[in-house]
Each structure stands twice: as structure tokens, then as C-alpha cells.
């Protein structure tokens, strides 16, 4: 399973996590989304590396900014 990791700015609570998780999990090829407001980390897993531009757009749609870490 391919993994990509992002740093998300602006998340402060569980509702923030749910918003990001909801938007990212709708993307094609995404199988698992782990997000933490405490660390600002978003980890996305799928059979292939999920499209970075689509992930960044989904995070933006949720109201936050992200940058790829790995």
C-alpha cells in the first residue's frame, strides 16, 4: 500500500479532523485516511500513491492548507 504524508495547518479539534478526513476519503484510490489535529499530520494510503494535487485541493475544500511531508 502506498502512503503519502502531509502537514496540515489550522486544525484545532476533532471537527477539523472529521472535515479533512471526509473530503480526502472521497478521492479515488484513497483507502485509508489518518488525521490528527494535535500533530497536524495527515496520512493517506491507497493501492497507488494518491494524487497529490487532488489531496491538497480536498484539504483546501475542508478549509485548511497542507504541504506534503513524504
N, C-alpha and C positions, 0 to 999 in steps of 0.2 A: 504494500500500500504506500503510495506517495504522500509525502507530508510537506506542507508549507506553513511557515510561522510568520506572524505579523505582530507589530506593536501598535496598539490602538490607543489613541488619546481621547480623553474626555469621559470615559466610562467611570461611574462612581457607585453603581449599585446593581442589584440583581435585575432590575428592569432594563438597565442598559445592556446587560449580558443577554437577556432574552431578545431584545431588539436586534442586536448584532447576529446572534445565533439564528434567529428567524429569517433574516434576509440572506445570510450566507448559505444556510441549509437548502434554500430553494434553487441554488445554482446547479446546473447539470454536472454530473460527475462527482459531486460532493457527497461523501458517505458519512463523515463524522465531523462535528464542529465542537471544539472545546474553547471556551472563552472565560476569562477571569477579569473582573473589574479591579480586583486587588493588585494584580500584576500588570494589567493592561495587555495581556497576551491573548492572541487568537491563533489557534492551531487548527488547520484544515487538512482533512485526509480524504483521499479518494483513490480509485484504481490507477488513475494517472494524475500527474500534478495538475490540480485545478488551475484554471485560467486566472492569472494574477490581476489583470485589468478588471475582470468581472468581480473578483473578490473585493478589490478596492472600491469599485462602484457600489457594491452591495453594502459595504460598511458606510460609505458616504450616504446612501439612501437611508440607513438607520440613524444618521445624524452625527457620525463620528469620522475621524481621519485615521488612516492606517498606513504603515510603511512595512515592507517586507523585511524580515529579520533573517530568515534562512529558507 
